């Protein structure tokens, strides 16, 4: 099986690439990335198991010629490449449109002309917008940010493939957890860094707002299994747990008892999102078990260098 991962040098791509490289049925992995986030950590450090299977293509999603060439002989495509932001940020609309919308459209056009058999697109729970009520998997999208709108438009292009090949849209919660190519704009990752090295957290709003979360160590194996599992084409929400920001602060304070925290804009009612974690996808793929949050945070802490 030959696999191409767009955005393969990024946070999720790093974990997925290493996981796939260890699978005996995977013969070739192409990491297709423009390195716009400065994601060079993937190229350094201890040599991974199965490294001989991996090759790198420095390319843009909008470079249709290079994209089509890279798809030659590929069986499965993971589309992870995206202009990413925090869930309710509302900036850089042009880049979100160029990458998340039109970049996805260009990839879909290329796949329609290829012999790719399976396509997996990582969207975001941001397409649901915000809600005081728990969102269900098939709730109609109602994005409230430029990022969420661009991901929804990407989904609309991907949906064309569902009538042609096995195609999966995965709306991911806020991904967190350690790997060598960390994103520190994700709330849990950032909180852990600030708690460990600064001893203080800054909390926007009153901390009562909910977010939907997903651990990187559960996501990568699930994505890997989806490359060959018998699953109906469709759209699935992938979430581990929903937490209030104050719940997260309490858990981190167990690790750092002297932790201080300050509130900013405490008078504002900030947007929130809870997503039902009982996805229909779990009827077809058994994910790894969910660890207690405190245990996950302890493991995270153990990766800090000092």
C-alpha positions as CSV (number, residue, x, y, z in Angstrom):
1,X,0.0,0.0,0.0
2,X,1.3,3.4,-1.0
3,X,0.3,6.5,1.0
4,X,0.5,10.2,0.5
5,X,0.1,12.6,3.5
6,X,-0.5,16.3,2.7
7,X,0.8,18.3,5.6
8,X,2.8,15.3,6.6
9,X,5.5,17.3,8.3
10,X,3.0,18.9,10.7
11,X,1.7,18.1,14.2
12,X,-0.7,15.3,13.3
13,X,1.3,14.3,10.2
14,X,4.4,13.6,12.3
15,X,2.6,11.1,14.5
16,X,0.7,9.5,11.6
17,X,3.8,9.1,9.5
18,X,5.7,7.3,12.3
19,X,2.8,5.1,13.0
20,X,2.2,4.1,9.4
21,X,5.9,3.4,8.8
22,X,5.7,0.6,11.3
23,X,2.8,-1.2,9.5
24,X,3.9,-4.2,7.4
25,X,1.3,-3.6,4.7
26,X,2.6,-0.1,4.0
27,X,5.3,0.0,1.3
28,X,5.7,3.7,0.7
29,X,4.8,7.0,2.4
30,X,5.1,10.3,0.7
31,X,5.2,13.3,3.0
32,X,3.9,16.3,0.9
33,X,4.4,19.6,2.7
34,X,5.4,23.2,2.0
35,X,7.0,23.6,5.5
36,X,5.1,26.9,6.0
37,X,5.0,26.3,9.7
38,X,8.8,25.7,9.9
39,X,8.2,22.0,10.7
40,X,11.7,20.8,10.4
41,X,11.7,18.6,13.5
42,X,10.4,15.7,11.5
43,X,13.7,15.5,9.6
44,X,16.0,15.3,12.7
45,X,16.5,13.1,15.7
46,X,16.6,9.3,16.1
47,X,15.9,7.4,12.9
48,X,12.3,6.1,13.0
49,X,11.4,2.4,12.5
50,X,10.5,2.0,8.8
51,X,12.3,5.1,7.7
52,X,13.3,3.5,4.4
53,X,9.6,3.7,3.3
54,X,9.3,7.5,3.7
55,X,10.1,10.2,1.1
56,X,9.5,13.9,1.2
57,X,8.1,16.2,-1.5
58,X,8.3,20.0,-0.9
59,X,5.1,21.1,-2.5
60,X,2.1,23.4,-2.4
61,X,-1.5,22.2,-2.6
62,X,-2.1,24.8,-5.4
63,X,0.8,23.4,-7.4
64,X,-1.4,21.1,-9.5
65,X,1.4,19.7,-11.7
66,X,3.5,18.5,-8.7
67,X,0.4,17.3,-6.9
68,X,-0.7,15.1,-9.8
69,X,2.8,13.7,-10.2
70,X,3.0,12.9,-6.5
71,X,-0.3,10.9,-6.7
72,X,1.1,8.5,-9.2
73,X,0.8,5.0,-7.8
74,X,-0.7,6.2,-4.5
75,X,-3.5,4.1,-3.0
76,X,-4.5,6.2,0.0
77,X,-4.4,9.9,0.6
78,X,-4.5,11.6,4.0
79,X,-5.3,15.3,3.6
80,X,-4.0,17.0,6.7
81,X,-2.5,20.1,5.1
82,X,-4.3,23.3,6.4
83,X,-3.9,26.8,7.6
84,X,-4.7,26.1,11.2
85,X,-5.8,28.4,14.0
86,X,-7.4,28.1,17.5
87,X,-11.1,27.1,17.3
88,X,-12.7,30.6,17.6
89,X,-9.9,32.8,16.2
90,X,-11.1,34.9,13.3
91,X,-8.0,36.2,11.5
92,X,-6.1,35.6,8.2
93,X,-9.2,34.9,6.1
94,X,-7.3,35.1,2.8
95,X,-4.8,32.3,3.8
96,X,-7.6,30.1,5.2
97,X,-9.5,30.4,1.8
98,X,-6.4,29.8,-0.3
99,X,-5.2,26.7,1.6
100,X,-8.2,25.1,3.3
101,X,-10.8,25.9,0.6
102,X,-9.0,26.2,-2.8
103,X,-6.1,23.9,-1.8
104,X,-8.5,21.2,-0.9
105,X,-10.4,21.8,-4.2
106,X,-7.2,21.4,-6.2
107,X,-6.4,18.1,-4.4
108,X,-9.9,16.8,-5.1
109,X,-9.5,17.6,-8.8
110,X,-6.2,15.8,-8.9
111,X,-7.6,12.7,-7.1
112,X,-10.5,12.5,-9.5
113,X,-7.9,12.0,-12.3
114,X,-5.9,9.5,-10.3
115,X,-6.2,5.9,-9.2
116,X,-6.4,6.7,-5.5
117,X,-8.8,4.3,-3.8
118,X,-9.3,5.9,-0.4
119,X,-9.3,9.6,0.8
120,X,-9.3,10.8,4.4
121,X,-9.8,14.4,5.1
122,X,-9.2,15.9,8.6
123,X,-11.7,18.7,9.0
124,X,-12.6,20.4,12.3
125,X,-15.4,20.6,14.8
126,X,-15.1,24.4,14.1
127,X,-17.5,23.8,11.3
128,X,-20.3,23.4,13.9
129,X,-19.7,27.0,15.1
130,X,-20.5,27.6,18.8
131,X,-23.5,26.4,20.8
132,X,-24.6,26.2,24.4
133,X,-26.1,22.8,23.7
134,X,-24.1,19.6,22.9
135,X,-23.5,19.2,19.2
136,X,-24.4,15.8,17.6
137,X,-22.3,14.3,14.8
138,X,-24.8,15.1,12.0
139,X,-25.7,18.6,13.3
140,X,-25.8,20.9,10.3
141,X,-22.6,23.0,10.2
142,X,-22.9,26.6,11.2
143,X,-19.3,28.0,11.3
144,X,-18.8,31.3,13.0
145,X,-15.1,32.0,12.1
146,X,-13.2,32.4,8.9
147,X,-11.3,29.2,9.7
148,X,-14.5,27.2,10.3
149,X,-16.0,28.5,7.0
150,X,-12.9,27.6,5.0
151,X,-12.9,24.0,6.5
152,X,-16.6,23.6,5.6
153,X,-16.0,24.7,2.1
154,X,-13.2,22.2,1.9
155,X,-15.7,19.5,3.0
156,X,-18.0,20.5,0.2
157,X,-15.3,19.7,-2.4
158,X,-14.4,16.4,-0.7
159,X,-18.1,15.3,-0.6
160,X,-17.9,14.9,-4.4
161,X,-15.5,12.0,-4.0
162,X,-17.9,10.0,-1.8
163,X,-19.7,8.8,-4.9
164,X,-16.5,7.6,-6.5
165,X,-14.1,6.2,-3.9
166,X,-14.0,5.5,-0.1
167,X,-14.0,9.0,1.3
168,X,-14.0,10.1,4.9
169,X,-14.4,13.5,6.5
170,X,-13.3,13.6,10.1
171,X,-14.2,16.6,12.2
172,X,-11.5,16.6,14.8
173,X,-11.7,18.1,18.2
174,X,-8.9,20.3,19.6
175,X,-5.9,18.0,19.2
176,X,-3.4,18.0,22.1
177,X,-0.5,15.9,23.5
178,X,3.2,15.6,23.0
179,X,5.1,14.9,19.8
180,X,8.3,16.3,18.4
181,X,6.5,18.8,16.2
182,X,4.3,20.4,18.8
183,X,1.6,23.1,18.2
184,X,1.7,25.4,21.2
185,X,-1.3,27.4,20.0
186,X,-3.5,24.5,21.1
187,X,-4.9,25.3,24.6
188,X,-3.8,22.2,26.5
189,X,-0.3,22.3,25.0
190,X,0.0,26.0,25.7
191,X,-1.3,25.7,29.3
192,X,1.2,22.9,30.0
193,X,4.1,24.9,28.7
194,X,3.1,28.0,30.6
195,X,2.5,26.0,33.8
196,X,5.8,24.3,33.6
197,X,8.0,27.2,32.7
198,X,6.2,30.3,33.8
199,X,4.1,29.1,36.7
200,X,1.1,31.1,35.6
201,X,-1.8,30.7,33.2
202,X,-3.8,33.4,31.4
203,X,-7.5,32.5,31.1
204,X,-9.7,34.3,28.6
205,X,-13.3,34.9,29.9
206,X,-14.5,33.3,33.1
207,X,-13.2,29.8,32.2
208,X,-16.7,28.2,32.1
209,X,-16.6,27.8,28.3
210,X,-16.4,24.2,27.0
211,X,-14.0,22.9,24.3
212,X,-14.0,19.5,22.6
213,X,-10.6,17.7,22.8
214,X,-8.8,14.8,21.1
215,X,-5.4,13.3,22.1
216,X,-2.8,12.9,19.4
217,X,-1.9,9.4,20.6
218,X,-5.5,8.2,20.0
219,X,-5.8,10.1,16.7
220,X,-2.8,8.7,14.9
221,X,-3.7,5.0,15.3
222,X,-7.3,5.7,14.4
223,X,-6.3,7.4,11.2
224,X,-3.9,4.5,10.5
225,X,-6.7,1.9,10.9
226,X,-9.0,3.8,8.7
227,X,-6.7,3.2,5.7
228,X,-8.2,-0.3,5.3
229,X,-11.1,-0.7,7.7
230,X,-14.6,-1.4,6.2
231,X,-16.3,1.9,7.0
232,X,-19.1,3.6,5.0
233,X,-18.0,6.8,3.3
234,X,-19.3,9.7,5.3
235,X,-18.7,12.5,7.8
236,X,-17.7,11.7,11.4
237,X,-16.9,13.8,14.5
238,X,-13.8,12.5,16.3
239,X,-13.7,13.7,19.9
240,X,-12.3,12.2,23.2
241,X,-13.8,14.5,25.8
242,X,-15.4,17.9,26.4
243,X,-13.9,20.0,29.1
244,X,-14.5,23.4,30.6
245,X,-11.4,25.5,30.7
246,X,-11.6,25.6,34.5
247,X,-11.7,21.8,34.6
248,X,-8.4,21.8,32.7
249,X,-6.9,24.4,35.0
250,X,-7.9,22.2,38.1
251,X,-6.2,19.2,36.5
252,X,-3.0,21.1,35.7
253,X,-3.0,22.5,39.2
254,X,-2.8,19.0,40.6
255,X,0.6,18.7,38.9
256,X,1.7,22.2,39.8
257,X,0.3,23.1,43.2
258,X,1.9,26.6,43.2
259,X,0.4,27.5,39.9
260,X,-1.1,31.0,39.5
261,X,-3.7,32.1,37.0
262,X,-5.2,35.3,35.9
263,X,-8.4,36.1,34.1
264,X,-8.7,38.5,31.2
265,X,-12.0,39.8,29.8
266,X,-13.8,37.9,32.6
267,X,-17.0,39.8,32.0
268,X,-17.3,38.4,28.4
269,X,-19.4,35.3,27.5
270,X,-17.0,33.6,25.2
271,X,-18.1,31.0,22.6
272,X,-18.1,27.4,23.5
273,X,-18.5,24.0,21.8
274,X,-19.3,20.5,23.2
275,X,-19.5,17.6,20.7
276,X,-21.0,14.2,21.5
277,X,-18.0,11.8,21.5
278,X,-20.1,8.7,20.5
279,X,-19.3,8.9,16.8
280,X,-20.7,6.3,14.4
281,X,-17.1,5.7,13.3
282,X,-16.6,3.8,16.6
283,X,-19.0,1.1,15.3
284,X,-16.4,0.2,12.7
285,X,-13.0,1.1,14.3
286,X,-12.0,0.3,17.9
287,X,-9.9,3.2,19.1
288,X,-7.3,3.0,21.8
289,X,-8.7,3.4,25.3
290,X,-9.0,6.9,26.8
291,X,-6.6,7.6,29.7
292,X,-7.5,9.8,32.7
293,X,-6.7,13.4,31.9
294,X,-4.2,13.7,34.8
295,X,-2.3,10.7,33.5
296,X,-2.0,12.2,30.1
297,X,-0.8,15.5,31.6
298,X,1.8,13.7,33.6
299,X,3.1,11.9,30.5
300,X,3.2,15.3,28.8
301,X,5.2,16.8,31.7
302,X,7.7,14.0,31.5
303,X,8.7,15.1,27.9
304,X,9.9,18.6,29.0
305,X,13.7,18.8,28.8
306,X,14.1,20.5,32.2
